[in-house]
Amino acid sequence: MNRKLFVPLLFLMVACFAPAQIVTPSTDVLGAHLNYGRGCTACHAPHSGALGNGNAKFAQSQASSVPLWGQDSSSLYGKAILSDGGKYVEVLPTSMAATTPDVNGVLTCLTCHDGNYAHGAMMKNKVYEELPSSYGSGAVPTLLGNTGGGAGSYVSEHPVGLSASVSCGGTQNWDCANVRGVISMKGPASSRFVSNYGFFVKLSAYNGKAVITCTTCHDQHVMNVVKVGDGSSSGLPAGNYVTMFFLRGPYNPADSNTGSNQTAQFCRQCHGNLSNEMNGSTAGTVF
């Protein structure tokens, strides 16, 4: 081969197979959770919990013990949420002091993202600091239980909570192993999937089950980027990958490549029966 042609051809091959990575994001990784400049204190209060943020309906001494939570979650205590057409029922904790994973993983999220029971608990442009005039003027697009069909229904939402779990084996799951609620992706197909994409989701162990919470799929502190480091269990090259919606793994439906399967790969982390690896395809992750 002509040496002059070899170098640009090699460069073209590398470019074709290189994953869709990004350099350091130009916007703050907290994204929408900057809350028009309010930042961390939109959810957390350095002192006195919800009382410190002026958002408590009544004194909740235990609230500040859970990530210095600065919002009032009392409207949600003990509420039953039906999801996935009513197949799953999650009865929310009756206190922020409960030790179950649905406190930090579900209850705290719904403090702001519920449009049914706790819509009055959201921040309503009444704060003490000086903020931009636009603060609080935009509608929150993720009011679960009130997403266009009227308040009161969670049946169209993805199941979360102590009864929503990921299992191993059989025709509907990965060939993984569950040890006291911790999923190990060590089967022939599941380990190949980790090599092709990774396992970014964060399941919670409860009573020997690996249960799904809001924070299983979402990292509420990082909206637009996923960092894959050297030595990661993911087989993807180290670097920063585009994501959206605070999702924990590479997920970019805006990818210009119409053959990209990265968004499907994210969902397949739990839905193994829908994966390439469990269905005999050798396709990896395409960006």
C-alpha positions as CSV (number, residue, x, y, z in Angstrom):
1,M,0.0,0.0,0.0
2,N,1.2,3.5,-0.8
3,R,2.6,4.9,2.4
4,K,1.1,8.3,1.7
5,L,-2.4,6.7,1.6
6,F,-1.9,4.6,4.6
7,V,-1.7,7.3,7.3
8,P,-5.0,9.1,6.3
9,L,-6.7,5.7,5.9
10,L,-5.6,4.7,9.4
11,F,-6.9,8.0,10.7
12,L,-10.3,7.4,9.0
13,M,-10.5,3.9,10.5
14,V,-9.9,5.3,14.0
15,A,-12.5,8.0,13.4
16,C,-15.1,5.6,12.3
17,F,-14.7,3.3,15.3
18,A,-14.1,5.9,17.9
19,P,-17.0,6.3,20.4
20,A,-19.0,9.5,20.6
21,Q,-17.2,11.2,23.4
22,I,-17.2,14.8,24.5
23,V,-14.7,17.1,26.1
24,T,-15.5,18.8,29.4
25,P,-19.1,20.1,29.2
26,S,-19.5,23.8,28.6
27,T,-22.5,23.9,30.9
28,D,-22.6,23.1,34.6
29,V,-23.1,19.4,35.1
30,L,-25.9,20.0,37.6
31,G,-28.0,21.2,34.7
32,A,-31.7,21.7,35.4
33,H,-31.1,21.1,39.1
34,L,-29.3,24.4,39.4
35,N,-32.9,25.6,39.8
36,Y,-32.3,29.1,38.4
37,G,-29.2,29.7,40.4
38,R,-30.4,28.3,43.7
39,G,-28.2,25.3,43.3
40,C,-27.6,22.7,46.0
41,T,-29.8,24.6,48.5
42,A,-32.9,23.9,46.3
43,C,-32.9,20.4,47.8
44,H,-30.5,20.6,50.8
45,A,-30.3,22.9,53.7
46,P,-27.0,23.3,55.6
47,H,-28.9,23.9,58.8
48,S,-32.3,22.7,60.3
49,G,-33.5,20.7,57.3
50,A,-36.8,21.8,55.8
51,L,-37.2,24.4,58.5
52,G,-34.0,26.0,57.4
53,N,-35.3,26.4,53.9
54,G,-38.6,27.7,55.2
55,N,-40.5,24.8,53.6
56,A,-41.7,22.8,56.5
57,K,-45.4,22.6,57.3
58,F,-44.5,21.5,60.8
59,A,-41.3,20.7,62.7
60,Q,-39.6,17.6,61.4
61,S,-36.5,16.9,63.5
62,Q,-35.6,13.8,61.6
63,A,-35.6,15.4,58.2
64,S,-32.2,17.0,58.5
65,S,-30.7,13.5,59.2
66,V,-31.3,12.4,55.6
67,P,-28.8,14.3,53.3
68,L,-29.6,17.5,55.1
69,W,-32.9,17.5,53.2
70,G,-34.4,20.9,52.9
71,Q,-37.8,20.1,51.5
72,D,-41.0,19.0,53.3
73,S,-41.9,15.4,52.2
74,S,-44.7,14.9,54.7
75,S,-47.4,15.1,52.1
76,L,-46.1,11.8,50.7
77,Y,-45.8,9.8,53.9
78,G,-47.5,6.4,53.6
79,K,-49.0,7.1,50.2
80,A,-49.5,4.1,47.9
81,I,-48.3,4.5,44.3
82,L,-49.4,2.1,41.6
83,S,-47.3,1.9,38.5
84,D,-46.9,-0.1,35.3
85,G,-50.6,-0.4,34.7
86,G,-51.2,-1.2,38.4
87,K,-48.9,-4.2,38.5
88,Y,-46.6,-2.7,41.1
89,V,-47.5,-1.0,44.4
90,E,-45.1,1.1,46.4
91,V,-46.2,2.3,49.8
92,L,-43.9,5.2,50.5
93,P,-42.1,5.5,53.9
94,T,-44.0,7.1,56.7
95,S,-40.9,9.1,57.9
96,M,-37.7,10.4,56.5
97,A,-36.0,8.5,59.3
98,A,-37.0,5.1,57.8
99,T,-34.0,3.0,56.8
100,T,-35.4,1.6,53.6
101,P,-33.8,2.5,50.2
102,D,-36.9,4.2,49.1
103,V,-36.3,7.1,51.4
104,N,-33.3,8.6,49.5
105,G,-34.1,6.8,46.3
106,V,-37.8,7.7,45.9
107,L,-39.3,9.8,48.6
108,T,-36.7,12.6,48.3
109,C,-37.1,12.7,44.5
110,L,-40.9,12.9,44.7
111,T,-40.7,15.8,47.2
112,C,-40.3,17.9,44.1
113,H,-41.3,15.7,41.2
114,D,-44.7,14.6,42.4
115,G,-47.6,16.5,40.9
116,N,-50.3,14.6,42.9
117,Y,-49.8,14.5,46.6
118,A,-46.8,16.8,47.1
119,H,-47.3,19.5,44.5
120,G,-47.7,22.1,47.2
121,A,-44.3,21.1,48.7
122,M,-42.3,22.3,45.7
123,M,-40.5,25.6,45.8
124,K,-43.0,28.3,44.7
125,N,-40.7,31.3,44.1
126,K,-40.7,32.1,47.8
127,V,-37.1,32.2,49.0
128,Y,-34.9,34.5,51.1
129,E,-31.9,34.9,48.8
130,E,-31.8,37.4,45.9
131,L,-32.4,35.4,42.7
132,P,-32.9,36.1,39.0
133,S,-36.4,37.4,38.1
134,S,-37.0,34.3,36.0
135,Y,-36.8,32.0,39.1
136,G,-39.8,29.8,39.4
137,S,-41.4,30.9,36.2
138,G,-40.8,27.8,34.2
139,A,-43.1,24.7,34.5
140,V,-41.5,21.6,35.8
141,P,-41.8,19.0,33.0
142,T,-41.6,15.9,35.2
143,L,-44.5,16.1,37.7
144,L,-45.1,12.4,38.1
145,G,-48.7,11.5,38.8
146,N,-49.8,14.6,36.9
147,T,-48.1,14.5,33.5
148,G,-51.0,15.6,31.3
149,G,-53.7,13.1,32.2
150,G,-54.7,14.8,35.4
151,A,-53.5,14.3,38.9
152,G,-53.8,11.0,40.8
153,S,-52.4,8.4,38.5
154,Y,-49.0,6.7,38.4
155,V,-50.0,3.7,36.4
156,S,-48.1,4.9,33.3
157,E,-44.9,5.4,35.2
158,H,-41.9,3.0,35.4
159,P,-42.2,0.9,38.6
160,V,-39.9,1.9,41.5
161,G,-39.9,1.0,45.1
162,L,-39.4,-2.0,47.3
163,S,-41.6,-4.3,45.2
164,A,-39.9,-3.4,41.9
165,S,-36.9,-5.6,41.6
166,V,-34.4,-7.0,39.0
167,S,-34.0,-10.7,38.9
168,C,-31.6,-13.1,37.3
169,G,-32.1,-16.2,35.1
170,G,-35.1,-17.5,33.1
171,T,-36.3,-16.2,29.8
172,Q,-36.9,-12.6,30.9
173,N,-33.7,-11.7,32.7
174,W,-29.9,-11.7,32.3
175,D,-27.8,-14.8,33.0
176,C,-26.5,-12.9,36.1
177,A,-26.3,-13.8,39.8
178,N,-28.1,-12.2,42.7
179,V,-26.2,-12.4,46.0
180,R,-28.2,-10.8,48.8
181,G,-29.6,-8.1,46.5
182,V,-26.4,-7.4,44.7
183,I,-26.4,-8.2,40.9
184,S,-23.3,-9.8,39.5
185,M,-23.1,-9.6,35.7
186,K,-20.8,-12.7,35.3
187,G,-22.8,-14.9,33.0
188,P,-21.6,-15.5,29.4
189,A,-24.1,-13.0,27.9
190,S,-24.3,-10.5,30.7
191,S,-20.5,-10.2,31.0
192,R,-20.3,-9.7,27.3
193,F,-22.9,-6.9,27.6
194,V,-20.8,-5.2,30.3
195,S,-17.8,-5.4,27.9
196,N,-19.9,-3.9,25.1
197,Y,-21.5,-1.1,27.2
198,G,-21.1,-1.3,30.9
199,F,-23.4,-1.6,34.0
200,F,-24.0,2.0,35.2
201,V,-27.3,1.5,37.0
202,K,-27.3,1.7,40.8
203,L,-29.7,-0.9,42.3
204,S,-30.4,-1.0,46.0
205,A,-30.3,-4.2,48.1
206,Y,-33.5,-4.8,50.2
207,N,-34.5,-8.1,51.8
208,G,-32.3,-10.1,49.4
209,K,-33.7,-8.4,46.3
210,A,-32.1,-5.8,44.0
211,V,-34.8,-3.1,44.0
212,I,-35.3,-0.2,41.6
213,T,-35.5,3.4,42.8
214,C,-35.4,6.7,41.0
215,T,-31.7,6.9,41.6
216,T,-31.1,3.5,40.0
217,C,-31.2,5.1,36.6
218,H,-30.8,8.8,37.5
219,D,-27.8,10.6,39.1
220,Q,-29.5,13.7,40.3
221,H,-26.2,15.6,40.6
222,V,-24.9,15.1,37.0
223,M,-27.3,15.9,34.1
224,N,-25.3,15.8,30.8
225,V,-22.2,13.7,31.1
226,V,-21.0,10.2,32.1
227,K,-17.4,9.7,33.0
228,V,-15.9,6.3,32.2
229,G,-12.5,5.9,33.8
230,D,-9.6,3.6,33.3
231,G,-10.2,0.3,35.1
232,S,-14.0,0.7,34.8
233,S,-16.0,-2.5,34.4
234,S,-17.3,-1.0,31.2
235,G,-15.5,-2.0,28.1
236,L,-16.0,1.5,26.6
237,P,-12.8,3.5,26.2
238,A,-12.2,5.9,29.0
239,G,-13.6,9.4,28.5
240,N,-16.6,11.6,28.9
241,Y,-19.8,10.4,27.2
242,V,-23.0,12.4,26.4
243,T,-26.1,11.6,28.4
244,M,-29.4,13.3,29.0
245,F,-32.1,13.5,31.7
246,F,-29.5,12.8,34.5
247,L,-29.2,9.2,33.3
248,R,-26.2,7.3,34.7
249,G,-25.0,5.8,31.4
250,P,-24.3,7.0,27.9
251,Y,-27.7,8.0,26.5
252,N,-28.0,10.4,23.6
253,P,-31.1,10.2,21.4
254,A,-29.8,13.3,19.6
255,D,-26.9,11.3,18.2
256,S,-26.6,12.1,14.4
257,N,-26.0,8.4,13.7
258,T,-29.3,6.9,12.9
259,G,-27.9,3.4,13.5
260,S,-26.8,4.3,17.1
261,N,-28.1,1.9,19.7
262,Q,-26.7,3.6,22.9
263,T,-30.1,4.6,24.2
264,A,-31.4,1.0,23.8
265,Q,-28.2,-0.2,25.6
266,F,-29.1,1.9,28.6
267,C,-32.4,0.2,29.0
268,R,-31.0,-3.3,28.4
269,Q,-28.9,-3.0,31.6
270,C,-32.0,-4.3,33.4
271,H,-34.0,-5.7,30.5
272,G,-31.5,-8.4,29.5
273,N,-34.0,-10.5,27.4
274,L,-34.2,-7.5,25.0
275,S,-30.4,-7.4,24.5
276,N,-28.3,-8.4,21.5
277,E,-26.2,-10.7,23.7
278,M,-29.3,-12.7,24.9
279,N,-30.7,-12.9,21.4
280,G,-27.7,-14.2,19.5
281,S,-26.5,-11.0,17.9
282,T,-22.8,-10.0,18.0
283,A,-23.6,-6.3,17.7
284,G,-21.9,-4.2,20.4
285,T,-22.5,-0.6,21.3
286,V,-22.9,1.8,18.3
287,F,-22.5,5.5,18.8
